[in-house]
Amino acid sequence: MQTAVKLVGESLGASDTATTPKYNHREDGSTMKALRWHGNMDVRVEEAAIPDITEAQDVVIKVTGTTICGSDLHLLHSEMPGLQSGDILGHEFMGLVDRVGPEVTKLAVGDRVVVSFQIACGTCRYCKVKESSMCERTNNSSLVRKMWGQADAGFLGYGHLAGGFPGGQSEYVRVPFGDVNCMKIPEGVADEQALWLSDIYPTAYQAVDYTGVKEGDVVGVWGLGPVGVCVVQFALIRGAKKVYVIDKVAARLDMAKSLDPSRVECIDFSKQDVTKTLQESTQNELLDVAIDSTTFHEPKSWLHTIEKALMLETDAIDTPNEMIFNTRKLGKCGLIGVYSGYANHFNIGALMNRGISLIGCGQAPVHKHWEMLMEWIKEGKLDARHIVSHRVALDDFSELYKAFDKRVAGVQKVFVQTSASSAPSPGFPQLTKVSDWMTEQL
């Protein structure tokens, strides 16, 4: 516990927080709207300088669609080290190529693209096999090396622990290694279908891929935010016999159930004992695969609530322990929910003695999966209409964070439009204001 406190609490020096190289901005001093972090629960839409080409392989994207991700709540709650006041957030976005560097060969101004949330160089040993989230060249944070031993790839809009790259909850974004990290969107694929290839689709697919979900498996999914719902969908596509979904928000449980009422069983952990329900429902056979799509900033027990408040740990182990306890001998548990550092009271004995594989699914290698998933979208096999609940304007972003944090009923993925966005596509939500939803809930 002393190690956790020391590493997370130590101050950040210049080498921990510097962005290399320093960003260029438009010479005329023009500005854009961007969502900026200023501290715990303090995010604001403000004016910021428009980025320009900084390195020869850069592209600058004019954003036409962006969103908020469940992992952004860790930033809202100041739970990720390395955030600085004024940082531009956002790692899921798409848009039109606005400027290209002199060494960009695959993209041209005006191309419609979706952008990977991680920044891959394309040439290191991990990028060569499309494990783009493990890139060795794009994250210069020394703090992350102290915490985890090695750095993973840099991420857009996720603070200086992830390399300090300004993100896509804005009107323009500089994307390093543009040829590598942007994928062209085919004609006929709506923006509202393509946007999710930047993160949640590959993240959800990674979970079922790494844990090896196969036909006939009994699967448990903890947490039914947008990623969790997509995990359920992919587990069903891969032939799971039964999927147990665990959450406490009725609207989210209902959404998961609607994917396949005959194969999806709901457990409301605020009303039901998860372990007792799973043991009875499976006749003590338990789960073949358990997948954690939850969040570390909400412990389920008073013990972990107190220990987190005292900075004796950064993450709560409640959900992984519950998963291990309810997974059969020689089964698999996968972690796709974002974890930051250290957790106490891990049930290592159950893991070892029952031969369970605990798999860190990592930050999903978007490049490994997005071409296949794009084909599924084109074929109609993958449809985002069940996860896109609302559409709002970029000016409403700070209010959207509040609504998302409160888990306002019915809110899942929200398409956030900019001044460059196209009109809503058929079957997707029209523009509304967050204040309208909040009023409806009161």
Secondary structure by P-SEA (a helix, b strand, c coil): caaaaaaaacccccccccccccccccccbbbbbbbbbccccccccccccccccccccbbbbcccbbbbcccccccccccccccccbbbbbcccccccccccccccccccccccccccccccccccccccccccccccccccaaaaaaccccccccccccccccccccccccbbbbccccccbbbbccccccccccccccaaaaaaaaaaaaccccbbbbbbccccaaaaaaaaaaaaacccbbbbbcccaaaaaaaaacccccbbbbccccccaaaaaaaaaccccccbbbbcccccccccaaaaaaaaaccccccaaaaaaaaaaccccbbbbbcccccccccccaaaaaaaabbbbbccccccccccaaaaaaaaaaccccccccccccccccaaaaaaaaaaacccccccccccccccccccccccccccaaaaaaaac
